[in-house]
Amino acid sequence: MGKAMKREVRQCSSCGGFCKKSGCERENVPIITSSDVIAGLQMALSQAEAMIERQQHVMQRAMDAWDSTTHQKNGDGRLWQCMEELRAESHNAGDKPPQVGFD
């Protein structure tokens, strides 16, 4: 069988890591700065904000449909409870829908 090649590693004078004998392994690696991280976080927050806003509109449409339906609502207690929980969550999130009286 052939002799296994031994990889020689040494402490790199450029990066302080342990690179191959042929040269620094981190030489062409882009440096991530704090401004890069901040920009990434700002983008993620903007996307989350847009998603939350879309969900608030969906919740509001569901509540509007529930409030304006002509069908009898008191026959389905679980659906009534779900809609009231949705209204409470919307209220807690700062999206305060108009209160509609229940007959």
C-alpha positions in Angstrom: 0.0 0.0 0.0 1.1 3.6 -0.6 2.4 5.8 2.1 -0.3 8.2 3.5 0.5 11.8 2.9 1.0 13.8 6.0 -0.5 17.3 6.1 1.9 19.7 7.6 0.3 22.4 9.7 1.9 25.4 11.3 0.7 28.5 13.1 0.1 31.1 10.4 1.9 34.5 10.8 -0.9 36.2 8.9 -4.0 35.1 10.8 -2.7 33.3 13.8 -4.6 30.2 12.9 -3.2 26.8 11.8 -2.9 27.0 8.0 -1.4 24.6 5.4 2.2 25.0 4.5 1.1 26.4 1.1 -0.3 29.6 2.6 -3.0 31.3 4.7 -6.4 29.7 4.4 -8.2 32.8 5.6 -6.5 35.1 3.1 -9.4 35.5 0.8 -12.2 35.1 3.3 -14.3 38.3 3.5 -14.3 40.0 6.9 -17.7 40.5 8.4 -18.0 43.8 10.2 -20.4 45.0 12.8 -22.1 47.2 10.2 -22.7 44.1 8.1 -24.3 42.4 11.0 -26.4 45.5 11.9 -27.6 45.7 8.2 -28.6 42.1 8.3 -30.5 42.5 11.5 -32.3 45.6 10.2 -33.3 43.7 7.1 -34.7 40.8 9.2 -36.6 43.3 11.4 -38.1 45.0 8.3 -39.3 41.6 7.0 -40.7 40.7 10.3 -42.5 44.0 10.6 -44.0 43.5 7.1 -45.2 40.0 8.0 -46.8 41.2 11.2 -48.6 44.0 9.4 -50.0 41.5 6.8 -51.2 39.2 9.6 -52.9 42.1 11.4 -54.8 42.9 8.2 -55.8 39.3 7.9 -57.0 39.2 11.5 -58.9 42.5 10.9 -60.7 41.1 7.8 -61.7 37.9 9.7 -63.1 40.0 12.6 -64.9 42.3 10.2 -66.4 39.3 8.4 -67.5 37.8 11.8 -69.0 41.0 13.0 -70.9 41.7 9.8 -72.3 38.2 9.1 -76.0 37.7 9.2 -75.7 34.1 10.3 -76.6 33.2 13.9 -73.3 33.1 15.9 -74.4 31.7 19.2 -74.8 28.2 17.9 -71.0 27.6 17.7 -69.4 28.3 21.0 -65.9 27.2 20.0 -65.9 29.5 16.9 -67.2 32.4 19.1 -64.4 31.7 21.6 -61.8 31.7 18.9 -63.0 35.0 17.5 -63.0 36.6 20.9 -59.4 35.3 21.5 -58.5 36.8 18.1 -60.0 40.1 19.0 -58.2 40.1 22.4 -54.8 39.3 20.7 -55.4 42.1 18.1 -56.3 44.5 20.9 -53.2 43.5 22.9 -51.0 44.0 19.8 -52.1 47.6 19.6 -54.4 47.0 16.6 -57.6 48.1 18.3 -60.6 47.2 16.3 -63.9 49.0 16.9 -66.0 47.3 19.5 -69.3 45.9 18.1 -72.2 45.2 20.4 -73.5 41.6 20.5 -77.2 41.1 20.5 
